[in-house]
């Protein structure tokens, strides 16, 4: 095994590469290529990120493991592959695994009313769950209709809520009301950390153990994840080697920079890249029916099987299934705590994975991690080309699919904006989001009227008539699966969007259309001041000054006191 090597010094810290004896590390085959293409010290400096930890798995082996930068900016305390980061919402995937492991043991039933498991707390009464009781399957797939999307972080010295206080809306910075049920289960996808807290209480009430205890006993200890815990700072099992949360200026968040997530099921796991690689590898071996340590093939396939397409791309039991980097099929989860978090991605086939954690705010951490993911996939040659159908697109499909669509799945993490347009150009079909409208993606026909887009989403796209309202929709689904989501409803042929009317020089008609849109969709993304300013700027860049002025006039109508709008109009 190669001795850990110092790569180079930088103003941010020192990057070091380690080999871990628990898993074979093929330094001579892959590490050299990744070290040559990902200069971690330069990456950190470029994005102003304090620290980063990365693990890469290829062909069911750990091939790359690195810690770069500092755990605590300016201290010289270096990140290593065993440094624990707050994984934030990656915790939900761990919770899903624990729940399904308990199902395998016969302790839980995913489809039994969760109210039958709850002892310390009761679900609020609602007409929405009177005939369709909420189950663990609903809670773990964000389809239960529960509120409380995400939670604020806490720090030592704060008045920290218990699980029950959290569900009752007590001591919460973001919510003042108890968790509620907003619609019938399975009707919509709505990201709900509160739903995972309900699941946590149910699991603990049935087993008589805390979720952190169960996580350690069922996953962390058996897999040798020595630097991973659901316990929070102050507990005897909390790791000593941890990264601290940093603001944009690299100061600490809170007192000392070590945050607390009392809603452990939703965001409380601390883990290292090295540890999380062990869990992902066990999952992948189980999926491939290879010998695994803890996770059985049934558990691995159950948690990653797509349970709902209400989230475009699909969602499993705790795990997301919508990622499409390299056009591979991934199980994954992202983590977005304040000043710290990361991404965990494992391929459903072939034993490929990328785990990356960083300690900086979203706007510096996310671009850095995305660069690591993209570079890794390119360097290791993982990308698959989408197989194009040898047959032409059926003419009825081609003519029917062109037009404007309204996005009916505008919830958390929808890949589409509020309006989507499909156009035919030079014999090809292109899909464009309304807000950006500058980067159309080609619809690649894969046969039988089914389409995909390069590295955009795991779903296949078709146009079908919805039996419920007899309207045409873009559907999201996968071949061989019965379920699908009628995600985007086609607008009447010839329908003109408000911004189309601006480009046609019909200002008064456009203003009336924007007003009507605002009345129907009060929080419409089409009507944000940022979008209207972007539309105006784009027109101005293309020497369409009259159109730019009209967009500023629309913005002035809805935001009469906005100083930027007033300045831009004055300058024209």
C-alpha positions in Angstrom: 0.0 0.0 0.0 1.4 3.4 -1.0 2.4 5.8 1.8 0.1 8.8 1.9 1.6 11.5 -0.3 1.5 15.3 0.0 0.4 16.6 -3.4 1.2 20.3 -3.1 0.9 23.4 -0.9 -1.6 26.1 -1.5 -3.0 29.2 0.3 -6.0 27.1 1.3 -4.3 24.0 2.7 -2.6 20.8 1.7 -4.3 18.0 -0.3 -3.3 14.5 0.7 -4.2 11.2 -0.9 -4.7 8.2 1.3 -5.1 4.5 0.7 -7.5 2.6 3.0 -6.6 -1.0 3.8 -10.2 -2.0 4.2 -10.9 -1.6 0.5 -8.5 -2.2 -2.4 -7.2 1.0 -3.9 -6.0 0.7 -7.5 -3.5 3.6 -7.4 -1.6 2.5 -10.5 -4.7 2.4 -12.7 -7.0 5.3 -11.9 -5.6 7.6 -9.2 -2.9 9.0 -11.5 -5.5 10.1 -14.1 -7.7 11.7 -11.5 -4.8 13.4 -9.8 -3.7 14.8 -13.2 -7.2 16.1 -14.1 -8.5 17.3 -10.7 -6.1 19.7 -9.1 -7.8 20.0 -5.8 -5.8 22.9 -4.4 -6.6 24.9 -7.5 -10.2 23.8 -7.4 -10.6 25.0 -3.8 -9.0 28.4 -4.6 -11.1 28.8 -7.7 -14.4 28.3 -5.8 -13.2 29.8 -2.5 -14.1 26.6 -0.8 -12.4 25.8 2.6 -12.2 22.0 2.4 -13.3 19.0 0.3 -13.3 15.2 0.7 -13.9 12.9 -2.2 -14.2 9.1 -2.7 -14.6 7.4 -6.1 -15.6 3.8 -6.7 -15.1 2.1 -10.1 -15.9 -1.5 -10.9 -16.8 -2.2 -7.2 -13.5 -1.0 -5.9 -12.4 2.2 -4.1 -10.0 3.8 -6.6 -9.7 7.4 -5.4 -9.8 8.9 -1.9 -8.7 12.4 -1.1 -8.9 15.1 1.6 -8.1 18.6 0.5 -8.0 22.0 2.2 -8.8 22.7 5.8 -11.4 21.6 8.4 -11.3 25.0 9.9 -10.1 27.9 7.8 -6.8 29.4 8.7 -5.9 26.8 11.3 -3.8 24.5 9.2 -6.0 21.6 10.4 -6.2 19.5 7.2 -9.1 17.6 5.8 -8.4 13.9 5.4 -10.6 11.1 4.0 -11.8 10.3 7.6 -12.9 13.8 8.4 -16.6 13.8 9.1 -18.9 16.3 7.5 -22.5 17.1 8.2 -24.1 15.1 5.4 -27.4 17.0 5.8 -30.3 15.4 3.8 -28.2 12.4 2.8 -29.5 11.3 6.2 -32.8 10.7 4.6 -31.3 7.9 2.5 -29.8 6.4 5.6 -33.2 6.5 7.3 -34.8 4.8 4.4 -32.2 2.0 4.6 -32.8 1.5 8.3 -36.6 1.4 7.8 -36.3 -1.3 5.0 -33.8 -3.3 7.1 -36.5 -3.4 9.8 -39.1 -4.4 7.2 -36.8 -7.3 6.2 -36.7 -8.3 9.9 -40.5 -8.2 10.1 -40.5 -5.3 12.6 -42.1 -2.8 10.2 -44.5 -2.9 7.3 -44.1 -0.1 4.7 -47.8 -0.1 3.9 -49.3 -0.3 7.4 -50.8 3.0 8.7 -48.0 4.7 10.4 -50.4 5.8 13.1 -50.4 2.2 14.4 -46.7 2.6 15.2 -46.8 6.0 16.9 -47.0 6.1 20.7 -45.6 9.4 21.8 -47.3 11.6 19.2 -50.4 11.3 16.9 -50.8 12.4 13.3 -53.0 15.5 13.0 -56.6 14.8 12.1 -57.4 15.6 8.4 -59.9 14.8 5.8 -57.0 14.1 3.5 -55.9 10.9 5.2 -59.3 9.7 6.3 -59.6 7.1 3.5 -56.0 6.7 2.6 -53.9 6.4 5.8 -50.4 7.7 5.7 -47.8 4.9 5.6 -44.0 4.7 5.9 -43.9 4.3 2.2 -45.5 7.7 1.8 -43.3 9.3 4.3 -40.1 7.9 2.9 -41.0 9.0 -0.7 -42.2 12.6 0.2 -45.7 11.7 -1.0 -47.5 11.8 2.4 -48.6 15.4 1.9 -46.8 16.5 5.1 -45.5 20.0 5.6 -42.2 21.2 7.1 -39.9 21.0 4.1 -36.5 21.6 5.7 -35.2 22.7 9.0 -32.9 25.4 10.3 -29.6 24.5 11.9 -28.8 24.8 15.6 -25.6 25.4 17.5 -24.3 24.6 21.0 -26.1 26.9 23.4 -29.3 27.2 21.3 -32.7 26.1 22.7 -32.9 22.9 20.7 -36.3 21.2 20.1 -37.0 17.5 20.8 -38.5 15.5 18.0 -42.0 15.9 19.4 -41.5 19.7 19.9 -40.4 19.8 16.3 -43.5 18.1 15.0 -45.6 20.4 17.2 -43.9 23.5 15.6 -42.2 24.5 18.8 -38.7 26.1 18.9 -38.5 26.1 15.1 -37.0 29.0 13.3 -38.8 28.3 10.0 -42.2 27.1 11.2 -44.5 28.4 13.9 -47.3 25.8 13.3 -47.4 22.0 13.9 -46.8 19.8 11.0 -49.9 19.5 8.8 -51.3 17.2 6.1 -51.8 19.4 3.0 -53.3 16.9 0.5 -54.1 13.2 0.1 -51.2 10.8 0.2 -49.7 9.9 -3.2 -51.3 12.8 -5.0 -48.1 15.0 -5.1 -44.4 15.0 -4.4 -43.5 17.5 -1.8 -40.1 17.4 -0.1 -40.8 17.0 3.6 -38.2 16.7 6.3 -41.1 16.8 8.7 -42.4 13.5 7.2 -39.0 11.9 8.0 -39.3 13.1 11.6 -42.7 11.3 11.8 -41.0 8.2 10.4 -38.3 8.5 13.0 -40.7 8.7 15.9 -42.6 5.7 14.5 -39.4 3.6 14.2 -38.2 4.6 17.7 -41.6 3.9 19.2 -41.7 0.4 17.7 -38.2 -0.7 18.4 -37.7 1.1 21.8 -34.3 2.4 20.5 -33.3 5.8 19.2 -32.6 6.1 15.5 -28.9 6.9 16.2 -28.6 3.7 18.1 -30.3 1.7 15.3 -28.0 3.3 12.7 -24.9 2.4 14.6 -26.0 -1.2 15.4 -27.5 -2.0 11.9 -25.2 -0.1 9.5 -22.3 1.9 10.9 -20.6 -0.7 13.1 -21.1 -3.7 10.8 -19.8 -1.8 7.8 -16.8 -0.4 9.8 -18.0 3.2 9.5 -16.0 4.4 12.5 -16.3 8.1 11.7 -20.1 8.2 11.1 -22.9 8.9 13.6 -26.4 10.3 13.9 -25.5 11.6 17.3 -24.9 15.4 17.5 -22.0 17.4 19.0 -21.7 16.9 22.8 -22.5 13.2 22.6 -19.7 10.8 23.5 -19.9 9.1 20.1 -19.6 12.3 18.1 -16.4 12.3 16.0 -13.4 14.3 17.0 -12.2 14.7 13.4 -14.9 17.0 11.9 -15.1 19.8 9.3 -16.7 23.1 10.4 -19.4 25.0 8.6 -18.2 28.1 6.8 -19.9 31.3 5.5 -19.0 32.9 2.2 -16.2 34.9 3.9 -15.0 31.7 5.5 -16.0 32.7 9.0 -17.8 30.1 11.1 -21.5 29.7 11.2 -22.8 29.7 14.8 -20.6 29.1 17.9 -17.6 27.1 16.7 -19.0 26.1 13.3 -20.3 22.7 14.4 -24.0 22.6 13.7 -26.7 20.5 15.3 -29.6 18.8 13.6 -32.0 17.5 16.2 -34.2 16.0 13.4 -31.7 13.2 12.8 -33.7 11.3 10.3 -33.9 14.3 8.1 -30.4 15.8 8.4 -28.5 14.5 11.4 -25.8 12.1 9.9 -22.2 13.0 10.1 -19.9 10.9 7.9 -16.7 10.9 6.0 -16.1 10.2 2.3 -14.2 7.0 3.2 -17.1 5.8 5.4 -19.9 6.6 3.0 -18.0 4.8 0.2 -18.3 1.6 2.4 -22.0 2.0 2.6 -22.5 2.7 -1.1 -20.2 -0.2 -2.1 -22.2 -2.6 0.1 -25.4 -1.3 -1.7 -23.9 -1.8 -5.1 -22.7 -5.3 -4.4 -26.1 -6.2 -3.1 -27.7 -4.8 -6.3 -25.4 -6.9 -8.4 -26.1 -10.0 -6.2 -22.5 -10.0 -5.1 -21.4 -10.9 -1.6 -22.2 -7.9 0.7 -21.7 -7.4 4.4 -24.9 -5.9 5.7 -27.3 -4.9 2.9 -29.2 -7.8 1.2 -30.2 -7.7 -2.5 -33.8 -7.4 -1.5 -33.1 -4.4 0.7 -30.9 -2.7 -1.9 -33.4 -3.2 -4.7 -36.3 -2.1 -2.5 -34.9 1.2 -1.3 -33.7 2.1 -4.8 -36.8 1.0 -6.7 -38.7 3.9 -8.1 -41.8 4.4 -5.9 -43.2 7.5 -7.5 -42.8 9.6 -10.6 -44.6 12.5 -9.0 -41.0 13.7 -8.7 -39.9 13.9 -12.3 -37.2 11.3 -12.8 -38.4 9.2 -9.9 -37.8 8.7 -6.2 -37.2 5.6 -4.1 -37.4 5.0 -0.4 -35.1 7.7 0.9 -33.0 7.7 -2.3 -33.5 9.9 -5.3 -33.5 8.3 -8.8 -33.5 11.3 -11.1 -29.8 12.0 -11.6 -28.5 11.4 -15.1 -24.8 12.5 -15.2 -23.0 10.5 -17.8 -26.4 9.1 -18.8 -25.9 6.5 -16.1 -28.7 5.4 -13.8 -27.9 6.5 -10.3 -29.3 6.2 -6.7 -28.3 9.4 -5.0 -28.9 12.1 -2.5 -27.7 15.7 -2.0 -27.1 17.4 1.3 -27.6 21.1 1.8 -27.0 22.2 5.4 -25.8 25.8 6.2 -22.1 26.1 5.2 -21.6 22.3 4.8 -22.9 19.3 2.9 -22.3 17.2 -0.2 -23.4 14.6 -2.7 -23.6 10.8 -2.7 -24.1 9.0 -6.0 -23.9 5.3 -6.8 -24.7 3.7 -10.2 -27.4 1.1 -10.2 -25.1 -1.1 -12.4 -21.3 -1.4 -12.8 -20.2 -0.4 -9.4 -19.4 3.3 -10.0 -19.8 6.0 -7.3 -18.8 9.5 -6.4 -19.0 10.8 -2.8 -18.0 14.4 -2.2 -18.4 16.6 0.9 -17.4 20.2 1.4 -17.4 22.9 4.1 -18.6 26.1 2.4 -21.9 27.7 1.5 -24.0 26.4 -1.4 -22.7 28.9 -4.0 -19.1 27.8 -3.5 -19.6 24.2 -2.5 -22.1 23.1 -5.1 -20.1 24.3 -8.2 -16.9 22.7 -6.8 -18.6 19.3 -6.2 -20.3 19.5 -9.6 -16.9 20.0 -11.2 -15.5 17.0 -9.4 -18.4 14.9 -10.6 -18.2 16.0 -14.2 -14.4 15.7 -14.4 -14.5 12.2 -12.8 -17.1 10.9 -15.2 -15.1 12.3 -18.2 -11.7 11.2 -17.0 -12.8 7.7 -16.2 -14.7 7.3 -19.4 -18.0 6.5 -17.7 -20.4 8.4 -20.0 -22.7 6.4 -22.2 -24.2 7.8 -25.3 -28.0 7.6 -25.5 -29.0 4.9 -28.1 -30.8 6.7 -30.9 -33.7 4.8 -32.5 -33.1 3.6 -36.1 -36.7 4.4 -36.9 -38.0 7.9 -37.6 -40.1 9.8 -35.1 -43.8 8.9 -36.0 -45.3 11.9 -37.7 -48.3 12.0 -35.3 -45.9 12.2 -32.4 -43.8 14.8 -34.1 -46.8 17.1 -34.8 -48.5 16.5 -31.5 -45.5 17.1 -29.2 -44.6 20.6 -30.6 -46.0 23.4 -28.4 -46.1 25.1 -25.0 -46.5 23.2 -21.8 -47.4 24.1 -18.2 -45.4 22.4 -15.5 -47.7 20.8 -13.0 -44.9 19.5 -10.9 -43.3 22.7 -9.8 -42.4 21.4 -6.3 -39.0 20.8 -4.8 -36.2 19.9 -7.3 -38.4 19.8 -10.4 -36.0 19.8 -13.4 -38.5 21.9 -15.4 -39.5 25.5 -15.1 -43.0 26.8 -15.1 -43.4 26.7 -18.8 -41.7 24.4 -21.3 -41.6 24.8 -25.0 -40.9 22.1 -27.7 -40.0 23.3 -31.1 -39.0 21.6 -34.4 -35.8 23.0 -36.0 -34.0 21.5 -39.0 -35.9 18.3 -38.6 -35.0 17.8 -34.9 -37.1 18.4 -31.7 -35.8 20.8 -29.0 -37.1 21.3 -25.5 -36.5 24.6 -23.8 -37.4 25.9 -20.4 -39.2 29.3 -20.3 -37.0 31.1 -17.8 -33.7 30.4 -19.5 -34.9 30.0 -23.1 -31.3 30.2 -24.2 -30.1 26.6 -24.0 -32.5 24.2 -25.7 -31.9 20.5 -25.3 -32.4 18.1 -28.1 -35.0 15.4 -27.7 -33.3 12.1 -28.6 -35.8 9.6 -30.0 -35.1 6.2 -28.5 -38.0 4.4 -30.2 -41.8 4.0 -30.0 -42.3 7.8 -29.5 -40.1 7.8 -26.4 -37.4 10.5 -25.9 -34.5 11.3 -23.6 -32.2 14.3 -23.2 -28.5 14.0 -22.8 -27.5 14.0 -19.1 -30.7 15.8 -18.1 -32.9 13.4 -16.2 -33.3 9.7 -15.7 -36.8 9.6 -17.1 -38.1 8.9 -20.6 -40.4 11.5 -22.1 -43.6 10.7 -24.1 -46.7 12.6 -25.0 -49.9 10.9 -23.9 -53.5 11.8 -23.2 -54.3 11.9 -19.5 -57.5 9.9 -18.9 -58.5 12.2 -16.0 -59.0 15.3 -18.1 -58.5 14.1 -21.7 -55.7 16.7 -22.2 -52.3 15.9 -23.7 -49.3 15.8 -21.4 -45.6 15.2 -21.5 -45.2 12.2 -19.3 -42.2 11.1 -17.3 -41.5 7.4 -16.8 -39.4 4.5 -17.7 -39.9 1.6 -20.1 -41.2 -1.5 -18.4 -42.7 0.3 -15.4 -46.5 0.8 -15.0 -46.4 4.1 -13.2 -45.7 7.4 -14.8 -46.3 11.1 -14.1 -48.4 13.4 -16.3 -46.0 16.2 -15.5 -46.5 18.9 -18.2 -49.9 19.8 -19.6 -49.9 21.0 -23.2 -51.4 24.4 -23.8 -53.9 25.0 -26.5 -52.2 25.1 -30.0 -51.5 28.7 -30.9 -51.5 29.8 -27.3 -49.3 32.8 -26.8 -47.3 33.2 -23.6 -47.0 36.7 -22.2 -43.4 37.2 -23.3 -44.3 36.0 -26.8 -46.7 39.0 -27.0 -43.9 41.4 -26.0 -41.8 40.1 -28.9 -44.7 40.7 -31.2 -45.0 44.3 -30.1 -48.3 43.9 -28.3 -47.5 45.6 -25.0 -51.0 46.2 -23.8 -52.1 42.7 -24.6 -48.9 41.3 -23.0 -49.6 43.4 -19.8 -53.1 42.0 -19.6 -51.7 38.5 -20.1 -49.1 39.0 -17.3 -51.9 40.2 -15.0 -54.1 37.2 -15.7 -51.1 34.9 -15.2 -50.3 36.6 -11.9 -53.9 36.1 -10.7 -53.8 32.4 -11.6 -50.3 31.8 -10.3 -49.4 34.4 -7.7 -45.9 33.1 -7.1 -45.2 32.6 -10.8 -41.5 32.5 -11.8 -42.4 34.3 -15.0 -43.2 37.4 -12.9 -40.2 37.6 -10.6 -38.3 40.8 -11.0 -35.1 38.8 -11.7 -36.7 37.0 -14.6 -38.2 40.2 -16.1 -34.8 42.0 -15.8 -33.1 39.0 -17.4 -35.5 39.1 -20.3 -34.9 42.8 -20.8 -31.2 42.4 -20.6 -31.2 39.6 -23.2 -33.3 41.7 -25.6 -30.9 44.7 -25.1 -27.9 42.5 -25.8 -29.5 41.6 -29.1 -30.1 45.2 -30.0 -33.9 44.9 -29.4 -34.1 48.1 -27.4 -37.9 48.5 -27.8 -38.5 45.0 -26.5 -36.1 45.5 -23.6 -37.9 48.7 -22.7 -41.3 46.9 -22.7 -40.0 44.2 -20.4 -38.8 47.0 -18.0 -42.2 48.6 -18.3 -43.8 45.2 -17.3 -41.4 45.0 -14.4 -42.2 48.5 -13.3 -45.9 47.7 -13.2 -45.4 44.9 -10.8 -42.4 46.4 -8.9 -43.0 50.1 -9.0 -40.4 50.9 -6.3 -37.6 48.6 -7.4 -34.6 50.8 -7.8 -32.9 48.6 -10.5 -36.0 48.7 -12.7 -36.2 52.4 -12.3 -32.5 52.9 -13.2 -32.7 50.6 -16.2 -35.7 52.4 -17.6 -34.1 55.8 -17.0 -31.0 54.7 -18.9 -32.9 53.6 -22.1 
